[in-house]
């Protein structure tokens, strides 16, 4: 083997590049730009300096179509919009989530009929046109099966077939505008063994999608692999979490009859004081080791840590304390640990 070839292989590993479907593993972070103080670009610089190559952020339908049939950048998404427009200029490849209902269709319910699916597709079409050349990754919905952002409709979450129809129509529309776009679908947790708001578990729901042919319209599958409160304590460890994922992935490929690229679009631990919370040093090691182990698996195409900044200051609230940075932007212990690892220091 020539020295040039050896050097290129080493370089490939250093930047977390693993040959699979001709792509490399992306390491990103979840964001909430609209709630951040100051200009979005300051946070893009921070994300890049930490060693991440991507961020994941939603671009909700209700904030784009505030007047029925008319699409525009409202004040509700102005900072998000700026982040997506400036991402590539700051060396980042963002993931844009198309999600949630709109009051003009089904009283804000899920897109579950032809009219509302067509309306969702028009919003997706406008969004993809706006960000062509700026955004490559589009995710269709976020956490469909547990009703995130859709609390009012959790008692009647649509079936896998309806979600499939939404993904199909949205993917076809985006690909017409940007054939190079990468469409992600799923947004579920394969480690969760309970059925929360629908009558099947997430794994059964996903098997239904595979049988319907979701991979004909999705280039990758988005999964959330939280396990800090999982009843099976072995799954709370990095090794147990990813070993389970290996088995789940193998079973998924058997159903699909072909490769199934996974994107871990959310994984994180909370530093709150309640059950499942981790101390900062424990969280720092968990996040680093999770990334380190995940990137050795060829079927995992990306990992996004949830999230960049704590949503609040109250340490007793679970959802406030997932950040790599405190709410005042000071770094937690995880920030330098992960940054040094990602930057190869």
C-alpha positions as MATLAB code, in Angstrom:
seq = 'XXXXXXXXXXXXXXXXXXXXXXXXXXXXXXXXXXXXXXXXXXXXXXXXXXXXXXXXXXXXXXXXXXXXXXXXXXXXXXXXXXXXXXXXXXXXXXXXXXXXXXXXXXXXXXXXXXXXXXXXXXXXXXXXXXXXXXXXXXXXXXXXXXXXXXXXXXXXXXXXXXXXXXXXXXXXXXXXXXXXXXXXXXXXXXXXXXXXXXXXXXXXXXXXXXXXXXXXXXXXXXXXXXXXXXXXXXXXXXXXXXXXXXXXXXXXXXXXXXXXXXXXXXXXXXXXXXXXXXXXXXXXXXXXXXXXXXXXXXXXXXXXXXXXXXXXXXXXXXXXXXXXXXXXXXXXXXXXXXXXXXXXX';
ca = [
       0.000    0.000    0.000;
       1.450    3.399   -0.975;
       2.225    6.105    1.586;
      -0.332    8.364   -0.090;
      -3.095    5.783    0.332;
      -2.151    5.198    3.974;
      -2.145    8.953    4.633;
      -5.575    9.363    3.058;
      -7.010    6.535    5.155;
      -5.637    8.091    8.340;
      -6.991   11.497    7.324;
     -10.368    9.946    6.615;
     -10.516    8.485   10.110;
      -9.403   11.751   11.697;
     -12.371   13.600   10.272;
     -14.767   10.778   11.185;
     -15.239    9.670    7.613;
     -16.404    6.099    7.132;
     -17.237    4.767    3.651;
     -20.964    3.966    3.509;
     -23.299    5.096    0.803;
     -20.449    7.394   -0.292;
     -20.874    9.647    2.756;
     -19.118   10.516    6.027;
     -20.331   10.579    9.600;
     -21.613   14.016   10.554;
     -21.274   15.203   14.150;
     -23.731   17.946   14.999;
     -25.703   19.585   17.785;
     -29.343   20.495   18.374;
     -30.197   24.192   18.503;
     -33.010   26.628   19.366;
     -31.832   29.787   17.625;
     -35.058   31.705   18.107;
     -34.582   31.671   21.872;
     -30.922   32.693   21.814;
     -29.786   36.174   22.722;
     -28.068   38.180   19.983;
     -27.230   37.394   16.369;
     -27.479   33.814   15.088;
     -24.073   33.935   13.432;
     -22.367   34.240   16.821;
     -23.723   30.804   17.668;
     -22.703   29.358   14.302;
     -19.135   30.414   15.077;
     -19.415   28.800   18.521;
     -20.790   25.551   17.068;
     -17.927   25.364   14.566;
     -15.296   26.178   17.199;
     -16.560   23.324   19.370;
     -15.763   20.953   16.491;
     -19.258   20.246   15.180;
     -19.957   20.157   11.458;
     -23.738   20.505   11.621;
     -26.713   21.725   13.605;
     -30.319   20.539   13.610;
     -33.168   23.021   13.903;
     -36.866   23.071   13.051;
     -38.606   25.489   10.676;
     -42.273   25.077   11.661;
     -45.074   25.267    9.129;
     -47.178   27.547   11.348;
     -44.387   30.129   11.392;
     -44.058   30.151    7.602;
     -47.721   30.168    6.555;
     -49.229   32.729    8.929;
     -51.717   33.860    6.299;
     -53.464   31.022    4.490;
     -51.844   30.377    1.135;
     -49.029   32.882    1.717;
     -45.481   31.978    2.760;
     -42.967   34.320    4.363;
     -40.219   34.587    6.974;
     -42.106   35.677   10.084;
     -40.527   37.221   13.162;
     -41.110   33.860   14.867;
     -38.406   32.212   12.752;
     -36.186   35.119   11.735;
     -33.168   33.960   13.745;
     -33.607   30.364   12.538;
     -33.870   31.599    8.978;
     -30.657   33.578    9.317;
     -28.854   30.553   10.748;
     -29.852   28.357    7.811;
     -28.854   31.017    5.274;
     -25.440   31.560    6.884;
     -24.627   27.976    7.896;
     -22.566   26.931    4.878;
     -20.594   30.156    4.979;
     -19.579   29.144    8.491;
     -18.577   25.621    7.482;
     -21.721   23.895    8.723;
     -24.172   21.521    7.000;
     -27.530   22.024    8.729;
     -30.532   19.739    9.078;
     -33.863   21.543    8.627;
     -36.911   19.906   10.189;
     -40.241   20.403    8.430;
     -42.832   19.960   11.127;
     -46.018   20.434   13.078;
     -49.504   21.541   12.218;
     -51.040   24.745   10.919;
     -54.286   26.242   12.218;
     -55.620   26.744    8.683;
     -55.750   22.983    8.078;
     -57.651   20.508   10.285;
     -57.614   23.053   13.131;
     -53.850   22.528   13.469;
     -54.041   18.736   13.488;
     -51.500   16.426   11.830;
     -51.562   16.452    8.004;
     -53.753   13.393    7.742;
     -55.897   13.948    4.639;
     -55.250   14.944    1.036;
     -55.935   18.651    1.587;
     -53.626   19.053    4.575;
     -50.861   16.891    3.069;
     -50.966   18.985   -0.112;
     -50.798   22.147    1.990;
     -47.806   20.793    3.933;
     -46.087   19.977    0.646;
     -46.574   23.573   -0.548;
     -44.864   24.826    2.629;
     -42.039   22.322    2.121;
     -41.726   23.393   -1.519;
     -41.430   27.061   -0.564;
     -38.857   26.202    2.100;
     -36.729   24.035   -0.192;
     -36.803   26.748   -2.863;
     -35.665   29.366   -0.350;
     -32.765   27.274    0.921;
     -31.611   25.550   -2.258;
     -27.816   25.560   -2.160;
     -27.880   26.456    1.539;
     -29.554   23.389    3.058;
     -28.954   19.824    1.943;
     -30.698   17.812    4.684;
     -34.452   17.962    5.242;
     -36.186   15.946    7.937;
     -39.901   15.301    7.556;
     -41.487   15.831   10.972;
     -40.096   15.363   14.477;
     -41.230   12.631   16.870;
     -44.515   11.798   15.131;
     -45.376    8.896   17.438;
     -45.159   10.817   20.734;
     -46.884   13.990   19.597;
     -44.065   16.458   20.184;
     -45.416   19.897   19.284;
     -48.871   18.344   18.864;
     -50.058   17.871   22.453;
     -53.715   18.535   21.589;
     -53.772   15.564   19.186;
     -51.863   12.931   21.169;
     -55.022   10.888   21.660;
     -55.378   10.413   17.916;
     -51.924   10.148   16.351;
     -52.145    9.127   12.672;
     -50.957    5.745   11.452;
     -47.676    4.783    9.842;
     -49.463    4.772    6.494;
     -50.466    8.434    6.825;
     -46.921    9.382    7.817;
     -45.637    7.422    4.824;
     -47.970    9.367    2.521;
     -46.664   12.653    3.942;
     -43.024   11.639    3.489;
     -43.624   10.408   -0.047;
     -45.359   13.590   -1.202;
     -42.869   15.873    0.563;
     -39.815   14.011   -0.689;
     -41.005   14.013   -4.293;
     -41.653   17.762   -4.132;
     -38.269   18.620   -2.602;
     -36.364   16.384   -5.021;
     -37.945   18.228   -7.960;
     -36.504   21.472   -6.638;
     -33.192   20.080   -5.431;
     -32.273   16.584   -6.689;
     -29.239   16.611   -4.388;
     -31.315   17.095   -1.237;
     -31.161   14.336    1.363;
     -34.480   13.447    2.946;
     -34.621   12.018    6.470;
     -37.691   10.354    7.973;
     -38.592    8.657   11.237;
     -37.719   10.713   14.299;
     -38.501    7.844   16.713;
     -36.756    6.048   19.580;
     -36.028    2.361   18.839;
     -34.881    1.782   22.439;
     -38.278    2.659   23.874;
     -40.169   -0.557   24.599;
     -43.511    1.029   25.456;
     -46.282    2.273   23.223;
     -47.047    5.745   24.575;
     -49.697    7.467   22.480;
     -50.357    4.961   19.717;
     -51.257    1.288   19.968;
     -47.887    0.006   18.721;
     -44.293    0.507   19.839;
     -41.932    2.690   17.842;
     -40.129   -0.389   16.515;
     -43.367   -1.898   15.205;
     -44.354    1.474   13.731;
     -41.009    1.634   11.932;
     -41.316   -1.923   10.633;
     -44.648   -0.876    9.112;
     -42.911    2.034    7.374;
     -40.230   -0.261    5.996;
     -42.850   -2.611    4.577;
     -44.660    0.339    2.993;
     -41.393    1.279    1.223;
     -40.285    4.366    3.149;
     -36.723    3.932    1.842;
     -37.959    4.652   -1.673;
     -38.550    8.224   -0.529;
     -36.170    8.704    2.418;
     -32.396    8.705    2.029;
     -31.885    8.048    5.709;
     -33.741    7.208    8.906;
     -33.749    9.650   11.805;
     -33.651    8.056   15.258;
     -33.515    9.404   18.807;
     -31.568    7.140   21.128;
     -32.216    8.612   24.572;
     -31.998    5.951   27.266;
     -31.291    7.824   30.526;
     -34.679    6.745   31.955;
     -34.980    3.417   30.152;
     -36.357    0.613   32.301;
     -33.616   -1.691   31.018;
     -30.611   -0.288   32.833;
     -28.141   -1.935   30.461;
     -29.446    0.366   27.725;
     -28.452    3.414   29.768;
     -24.784    2.672   29.109;
     -22.993    3.648   25.899;
     -22.122    0.038   25.140;
     -25.609   -1.294   25.881;
     -27.288    1.473   23.911;
     -25.245    0.946   20.764;
     -25.194   -2.858   21.003;
     -28.983   -2.761   21.019;
     -28.902   -0.410   18.049;
     -26.708   -2.883   16.169;
     -29.347   -5.590   16.623;
     -32.190   -3.260   15.703;
     -30.375   -2.116   12.585;
     -29.713   -5.709   11.468;
     -33.410   -6.541   11.950;
     -34.399   -3.425    9.993;
     -32.182   -4.360    7.061;
     -33.713   -7.832    7.031;
     -37.196   -6.334    6.722;
     -36.120   -3.756    4.142;
     -34.065   -6.178    2.081;
     -31.363   -3.520    1.682;
     -29.158   -1.104    3.590;
     -30.803    1.217    6.112;
     -28.685    4.297    6.882;
     -29.339    5.630   10.386;
     -28.932    9.242   11.487;
     -28.964    9.665   15.274;
     -30.520   13.115   15.169;
     -30.954   13.337   18.947;
     -28.931   11.816   21.772;
     -28.180   13.477   25.060;
     -28.293   13.381   28.827;
     -29.696   15.896   31.286;
     -27.844   17.411   34.224;
     -30.994   17.971   36.253;
     -31.285   16.738   39.839;
     -34.045   14.172   39.260;
     -34.138   10.506   38.180;
     -31.866    9.755   35.225;
     -29.933   12.993   35.609;
     -26.143   12.883   35.330;
     -23.426   14.892   37.004;
     -21.472   17.075   34.602;
     -18.338   14.903   34.582;
     -20.415   11.770   33.941;
     -22.306   13.494   31.126;
     -19.078   14.716   29.535;
     -17.644   11.205   29.429;
     -20.921    9.676   28.211;
     -21.263   12.091   25.289;
     -17.641   11.723   24.215;
     -17.701    7.935   24.423;
     -21.036    7.769   22.607;
     -19.705    9.746   19.656;
     -16.441    7.788   19.707;
     -18.254    4.449   19.565;
     -21.002    5.515   17.150;
     -18.587    6.663   14.448;
     -17.077    3.183   14.224;
     -20.399    1.849   12.908;
     -20.714    2.190    9.167;
     -24.494    2.321    9.175;
     -24.557    5.415   11.411;
     -24.291    8.434    9.142;
     -24.520   11.183   11.720;
     -24.846   11.972   15.415;
     -26.429   15.166   16.774;
     -26.005   15.914   20.473;
     -29.044   17.427   22.169;
     -28.415   20.237   22.742;
     -26.191   23.311   22.562;
     -27.500   25.474   25.409;
     -29.602   24.803   28.517;
     -33.152   26.057   27.986;
     -33.392   27.424   31.523;
     -31.611   27.786   34.872;
     -33.765   25.609   37.120;
     -31.751   22.455   37.829;
     -34.860   20.572   38.969;
     -36.403   20.691   35.485;
     -35.294   17.836   33.245;
     -35.818   19.477   29.868;
     -33.937   22.645   30.847;
     -30.612   20.897   31.384;
     -29.490   19.037   28.264;
     -27.078   21.733   27.066;
     -23.344   21.580   26.528;
     -23.406   25.189   27.706;
     -25.247   26.659   30.680;
     -28.100   29.062   30.056;
     -25.676   31.975   30.617;
     -23.448   30.475   27.855;
     -20.693   29.403   30.242;
     -19.368   25.942   29.342;
     -20.327   22.826   31.242;
     -17.681   20.141   31.659;
     -18.920   18.404   28.511;
     -18.126   21.355   26.237;
     -14.293   21.273   26.422;
     -14.199   17.451   26.628;
     -16.269   17.024   23.470;
     -14.539   19.915   21.719;
     -11.065   18.514   22.343;
     -12.158   15.148   21.030;
     -13.842   16.538   17.914;
     -10.966   18.889   17.176;
      -8.441   16.066   17.582;
      -6.595   17.672   20.490;
];
